Amino acid sequence: MSMSCQTALAPAGWLTGRFHCWVARSVLALLLGALSAAALAQVSPLMRQEAWVEDGTGATVDAVAARRGQGFVPADEQTIHPLGPQRTLWLRLLLQPAGPEAADWGLDIPVPLLDEVTLYQRGPDGRWQAQRAGDALPVAQWKRPGRYPNFDVTLPPGPVREVYLQVRHSDPIGFPLRLAPAAVLEQGRQVDYLLLGIVLGTLMLLAVSCLIQGVIHRDLTYDGYAFYALAMTLTTATVTGMGGHLLWNQSPRWADAAQGVLPVLLAGINVLFLRHLCGISVRYPRVGRVALATGGLILLMGAVFAWLPGGVQNGVIAFSFVASPVFGFVMAALAWRRHDVVGAWVILAYIPLAFTVVVAVLRLYGWLPAGWLSLDGTAVASAMVVPLLLLALNARTRDRHGAQARVNKLTEQDALTGLLSLAAFERQLKAAVSGALMRREASAVVVVAVANLQQIREFYGDAMAEQCLLRAVIKLNRVLRDGDPAGRIDTGRFAVIYEGARSRDEIQERMVRLVASGLVPPRGARLEVPLQFHVACAMLGEHVLAPRLLLRRLGQTLDGMTPRTRRPVRFLEPGDDGGAGSGSQGNAGEEAPAA
């Protein structure tokens, strides 16, 4: 470790020093990689690259080699070759062996789109040996199956060696050549597969997670997003050549057609999904209808794409690629215009994808050469689009689920006190009773009544009565534990379930504190209005009653108390499971006479 790194690791600046060391090492690694690439470029055996476009498909490699370079012109990776259905590109590569021994080199053409590519080089016997690749041949039959054409090049020591590439494609195209030692190219291909695997795995993970969320929330919007993410995953795999290599390597016809069919279908799905996500059809019905028609038309064109002539196919691809981002930006802008955060997320997501789409259209018509930006760049843009759209989807569903949750709370919670409603509390009580019967779980049920609520209402009015109810809820919450279900079951009555309560003493102590707190007037109040709490308790281990019957029995115990009782906290005894039986009658003898 260098002295600067050791100094940075001092206790005062340990984190900063580690970060600086990491940055320095990363920069050093990048510089070493750049120097290695530069060194590799310096020792490249490629001396010259020339191109000749044949008006036809009948020339043989012997006839082309006999021309001795006549008609060939210098070319590089930026050259756009005017290919077409009845044209053949011949590339003449002059290679100079780098050493006295034969070396194994490789030649990669990192473009999965090419229809047919053949490499010709002379063997030890002086005859031309051919290696074939491209969409016209099943990938499984390539000498080196992969995402794109790649060939073995043998350079024995000796004079300059001629290698010919025969390329056929339906459209004008330019492409780079990678000539390097075979081991270096193989490692580069493995790194590419690693990065693409991360991208595709992330897309699949997002799709599966949204399918799960769609089932949990019963929301078709998540299912639509999952379908969109799966379509994006399959299209990305196709455009980058992984689909042809790993999925349909025995079907050259579909491998060729999928390069156009799946992107067009994805463009239609994209328009329809964004129409639903941005909610355009509600506020802008005309735009919504146009988007629906356009998305449906693009899907229809994608369904018949494989049977269309070549020129029409290019028009369909261009229309789909342009219409999809245009409608996406229009709908997102309209959503953003009404201060919808979904519109902002959609715009942010589609800026990089729109750029790569423009590059792809320019490449389609031969205005730009095929390269990383127009092919693998789509995978990078897709990896950015799908998570950002998930953020937009979460923003949309969060608002809707929030509104739905507020509506549900109106039925699950008491509007005045915020406690559980009677129906919601009965469900909690049913679960507690079932646990006590089936699993012998200890619990206690308590019903609390504000005994003087009616007198407060008569003397001070409804407003004071409601205020006293809220005071009662505050005092009740002070004797609750975290997670104890509490609900309002009547006008002035509340019920609580103490799960895990095993002794009466624990419940007695809490309820005594509650009764005492009700007699303390609130601070700063103009009127000192005490709250008289009456409490009826039942230990579920001592009573086998249905939930409603248990509440009724506790209510009868409260009804049996006089306003000035000296026992405001009472328990149901293990024999008081009948009607208004012995429990209330036994307690009646302990009542103080009313004043």
Secondary structure, 3 states (H helix, E strand, C coil): CCHHHHHHCCHHHHHHHHHHHHHHHHHHHHHHHHHHHHHHHHCCCEEEEEEEEECCCCCCHHHHHHCCCCCCEECCCCCCECCCCCCEEEEEEEECCCCCCCEEEEEECCCCCCCEEEEEEECCCCCEEEEEECCCCCHHHCCCCCCCCEEEEEECCCCCEEEEEEEECCCCECCCCEEEEHHHHHHHHHHHHHHHHHHHHHHHHHHHHHHHHHHHHCCHHHHHHHHHHHHHHHHHHHHCCHHHHHCCCCCHHHHHHHHHHHHHHHHHHHHHHHHHHHCHHHHCHHHHHHHHHHHHHHHHHHHCHHHCCHHHHHHHHHHHHHHHHHHHHHHHHHHHHCCCHHHHHHHHHHHHHHHHHHHHHHHHCCCCCCCCCCCHHHHHHHHHHHHHHHHHHHHHHHHHHHHHHHHHHHHHECCCCCCECHHHHHHHHHHHHHHHHHCCCCEEEEEEEECCHHHHHHHHCHHHHHHHHHHHHHHHHHCCCCCCCEEEEECCEEEEEEECCCCHHHHHHHHHHHHHHHCCCCCCCCCCCCCCEEEEEEEHHHCCCCHHHHHHHHHHHHHCCCCCCCCCEEECCCCCCCCCCHHHHHHHCCCCCCC
